[in-house]
Amino acid sequence: TSTTNSAPRFDHNPATGESLGLLVEEARTNLLVRSNFYAAGSLSGVTRTLTTEINPAGEAETRRLQCTGEANAHRISFGSNSSNTITVSAFVKKDTHRYVNIGYGGLSNSFTALFDIEPGLTSDRLLGQGIKGSASNNTNISAGYQDYPNNWVRIWATGTTTGSNGYTLQLAENATAFSLGNWTADGTEAIYVWGGQFEDDASFPTSLILTDGSAVTRAA
């Protein structure tokens, strides 16, 4: 553990194990200080509990977000602001709820992308992208996802916004709720979350950089 292993890394399809070739990534920083969604963040209309659900790293440690039965945004957010292009990502898994928004900003100004995380879905999981506020203040440039074993899905969105509520992960109301907003939940809606990442001045996501209390930079 005293020296860096600089051997080449090879990328693989997480579901099939197929080799995808040499993995080459630039240096990046995960500014989300708790990639496991523990302790930090502001909860709006959701409760957060620790479960033994196996996360994509093979550990029995996963957070569960469950809606409260009221009209609210039903999200977790990590406040910050940036004028750069931002990429946010997370690993999510359905418990009782299938629609998830990920983005950056708040209820006044933000960009988001909406996903359907229903296990076994064969159609496109990316249902749409949206902004809150004026187009001059917010853009949603791109979004995407990757399926992982055990019904986990990594979702991501890239855009710009003047919103200052920061990284946001929301249990969305339905298949057409492309932007952040309040909605009335019945209190049974829940998802599993792990592996959050916020990359500033970034137009695409890179592989997960784990954090546990502070930002972490991965060398190129």
C-alpha positions in Angstrom: 0.0 0.0 0.0 3.0 2.3 0.1 3.4 2.7 -3.7 1.1 3.6 -6.5 0.1 0.8 -8.9 0.6 2.4 -12.3 -0.2 -0.7 -14.4 -2.7 -0.1 -17.3 -6.4 -0.4 -16.4 -8.7 -2.2 -18.8 -12.4 -1.4 -19.0 -15.1 -4.0 -19.1 -18.8 -4.2 -19.7 -20.1 -4.5 -16.0 -23.0 -6.8 -17.0 -21.3 -9.3 -19.4 -17.6 -9.0 -18.5 -16.7 -8.2 -22.1 -13.3 -6.4 -22.5 -13.8 -2.9 -23.8 -10.1 -2.1 -24.1 -7.6 0.2 -22.4 -9.2 2.6 -19.9 -7.7 6.1 -20.3 -9.2 8.9 -18.2 -8.1 12.4 -17.5 -7.6 13.7 -14.0 -11.0 14.5 -12.3 -12.2 15.5 -8.8 -15.4 14.3 -7.1 -16.7 17.3 -5.3 -19.5 15.4 -3.7 -18.0 14.9 -0.3 -20.1 11.8 0.6 -20.3 9.5 -2.4 -22.2 7.0 -0.3 -24.8 9.7 0.6 -24.1 9.3 4.3 -24.6 12.2 6.7 -24.2 15.1 4.3 -26.8 16.8 2.1 -30.1 18.4 2.6 -33.2 16.2 2.7 -36.5 17.6 1.3 -39.5 15.3 1.7 -37.4 12.1 2.0 -35.9 10.1 4.8 -32.5 8.4 4.6 -31.7 5.0 6.2 -28.7 2.7 6.0 -29.5 -0.8 4.6 -27.6 -4.0 4.0 -28.5 -3.9 0.2 -25.4 -4.9 -1.7 -23.9 -1.9 -3.6 -22.0 -2.1 -6.9 -18.7 -2.4 -5.0 -20.0 -5.6 -3.4 -20.5 -4.1 0.1 -23.6 -4.5 2.2 -23.9 -0.8 2.8 -26.4 1.2 0.8 -28.6 4.2 1.6 -32.3 4.1 1.0 -34.3 7.2 0.2 -38.0 7.1 1.0 -40.6 9.8 0.3 -42.6 11.3 3.1 -46.4 11.4 2.5 -46.8 15.1 1.6 -46.3 17.7 -1.1 -42.6 18.3 -1.4 -39.6 18.0 -3.8 -38.7 14.5 -2.4 -35.0 14.9 -3.1 -31.5 15.0 -1.5 -29.3 18.0 -2.5 -25.7 19.1 -1.8 -25.7 22.9 -2.0 -23.0 24.7 -4.2 -22.9 26.7 -7.3 -20.7 26.9 -10.5 -20.9 28.8 -13.7 -19.1 25.9 -15.5 -20.5 22.9 -17.4 -21.3 20.4 -14.7 -21.7 16.6 -14.8 -23.5 14.8 -12.0 -24.0 11.0 -11.6 -25.1 8.3 -9.2 -25.9 4.6 -9.0 -29.5 4.0 -8.3 -31.7 0.9 -7.8 -35.5 0.6 -7.6 -37.0 -0.4 -4.3 -40.7 0.6 -4.7 -40.3 3.6 -7.1 -39.0 3.6 -10.6 -38.7 7.3 -11.7 -35.6 9.3 -10.7 -34.4 12.8 -11.7 -30.7 13.7 -11.4 -29.4 17.2 -12.0 -28.0 20.4 -10.5 -29.8 23.4 -9.0 -33.1 24.0 -7.4 -36.8 24.6 -7.9 -36.1 28.0 -9.5 -33.1 27.3 -11.7 -31.8 23.9 -12.5 -31.2 21.2 -15.1 -32.3 17.6 -14.8 -32.6 14.3 -16.6 -35.4 11.8 -15.9 -34.8 8.0 -15.9 -36.9 4.9 -15.5 -34.9 2.4 -13.3 -37.4 -0.5 -13.5 -35.5 -3.8 -13.4 -35.4 -5.6 -16.7 -36.5 -2.6 -18.8 -35.6 -3.1 -22.5 -36.7 0.3 -23.7 -34.6 3.5 -23.3 -34.3 4.4 -19.6 -33.7 8.0 -20.4 -37.2 9.5 -20.5 -36.2 13.1 -21.1 -34.3 16.2 -20.0 -35.5 19.5 -18.7 -34.6 22.8 -17.1 -36.3 25.0 -14.5 -36.1 28.7 -15.1 -35.2 30.6 -18.3 -33.1 29.0 -21.1 -30.6 31.9 -20.7 -29.8 30.7 -17.2 -30.0 26.9 -17.7 -29.1 24.3 -20.2 -29.2 20.5 -20.3 -26.5 19.4 -22.7 -26.6 15.6 -22.4 -27.5 12.7 -20.2 -27.1 8.9 -20.2 -27.0 5.7 -18.2 -25.3 2.3 -17.9 -26.9 -0.9 -16.6 -25.0 -2.8 -13.9 -25.5 -6.2 -12.3 -28.1 -6.7 -9.5 -30.5 -4.1 -11.1 -28.2 -1.1 -10.4 -28.2 1.7 -13.0 -25.6 4.5 -13.2 -27.3 7.6 -14.4 -25.8 11.0 -15.3 -26.6 14.4 -16.6 -24.6 17.3 -17.9 -25.6 21.0 -18.1 -25.2 24.5 -16.8 -27.3 26.5 -14.4 -27.4 29.6 -12.2 -29.1 27.5 -9.4 -27.2 27.3 -6.2 -28.9 24.2 -4.6 -26.2 22.0 -6.0 -26.2 18.3 -6.8 -29.8 17.0 -6.7 -31.2 13.5 -6.8 -35.0 13.3 -6.8 -37.7 10.7 -6.7 -39.7 12.0 -9.6 -43.5 11.9 -9.7 -44.0 10.1 -13.0 -42.6 9.4 -16.5 -43.1 13.0 -17.7 -41.7 15.0 -14.7 -38.6 16.2 -16.6 -37.7 19.1 -14.2 -37.7 19.6 -10.5 -40.9 20.4 -8.8 -43.0 19.7 -5.7 -45.4 16.7 -5.9 -47.6 14.8 -3.4 -46.2 11.3 -2.5 -48.1 8.7 -0.5 -45.0 7.8 1.6 -44.2 4.4 0.2 -42.0 5.5 -2.7 -38.3 4.5 -2.2 -35.0 3.9 -4.0 -31.5 2.8 -3.2 -28.6 5.1 -3.9 -24.8 4.9 -3.9 -21.8 6.2 -5.7 -22.7 9.9 -6.2 -20.3 12.1 -8.1 -20.2 15.8 -9.0 -17.5 16.8 -11.6 -17.1 20.5 -12.2 -16.0 21.9 -15.6 -16.8 18.5 -17.1 -18.8 17.7 -20.2 -19.0 13.9 -19.5 -18.8 11.5 -16.5 -15.8 9.5 -15.6 -15.5 6.4 -13.5 -16.5 6.7 -9.8 -14.1 8.4 -7.4 -15.1 7.4 -3.9 -15.3 10.1 -1.2 -15.9 10.0 2.5 -15.9 13.4 4.1 -14.0 15.5 1.6 -13.5 15.9 -2.2 -11.1 13.5 -3.8 -9.0 13.9 -7.0 -8.0 11.0 -9.2 -4.8 11.5 -11.2 -4.9 11.0 -15.0 
